[in-house]
Amino acid sequence: MTSRIKNTLTATLAGAGLAAALPAPAGASAAPEIPSPDVATPEPDGPYLPLTAPLDVGDGLGAARGHEGVDLFGPIGTELVAVSDGEVIETGSDGGRGNYVSIYSPSLGDTYNYFHMNEPALVATGEKVRAGQVVGHLGCTGSCYGAHLHFEVRDGRSPYAPVLDPLPLLDLLVPPPAEIATQAAESPSEAASPALP
C-alpha cells in the first residue's frame, strides 16, 4: 500500500472517529491512536428493555382475546427492570394480573405495567426508581399459562390509561447493562438496618 493511500485511509478513519491500526510510514512518527466509539454500549440511564433475558416475544395486542400488551418469555426468576427513571404508581396482586407493578416515566410520558411476577414487586407505591433498577422477577402468577412477563404501555400517568402498542417501543430499547440490572435497589430502611449475625 503506498504511503499516500495509507495516509488518506488513516485520515478518513480518524475523521470518522474510528481507530486505524495501520503502521506509520517509514521515517514518520506514529499518529496517536484515536479510540473507536463503542456503539454497543447503551446509555447509562436507559431506556432499557423491561427484562434481562434475550427478547422472546409472544402474543401482542389483541391476540383474539382483548390482550392489551405483549408477552415476553424467559426463565422464571429473570430480573425485570425499570424501562426508565420513574415513579411506582401501583403495585399489588390479583387473580388476573398476578403480582404486578405499574411505573410512570415522566420523561417518556407513559406508564409501564409488569404482570405475572414471581413474587410481589420489589418496589413500593410512591417510590422513585432509576432506569435499569430491578423491580421484580419473571414468573407465572394470576391468569397465566407459562412463565412470561405481560408488558403493557399506557399513554399517560395511569395503569388504566389508553393502551399503546409496546412493539414499536421494544424496537427502540436496549438491554440493560449487566452491572445495572444485577444491582437490586437498596431502600433507605435496609441501609439503616444493621446486618443480622
ABEGO torsion letter per residue (X at the ends): XBAAAAAAAAAAAAAAGBBBABBBBBGBBBBBBBBBBBAABBBAAOBBBABABBBBBBBBBGGGAGBABBBBBBBBGBBBBBABBBBBABBEBBAAAEBBBBBBBAAAGBBBBBBGBABBBABBBGBBBBBGBBAEBBBBBEBBBEBBBBBBBBBEBBAABBBBBAAAAAAABBBBBAAAAABBBBBAAAAABBBBX
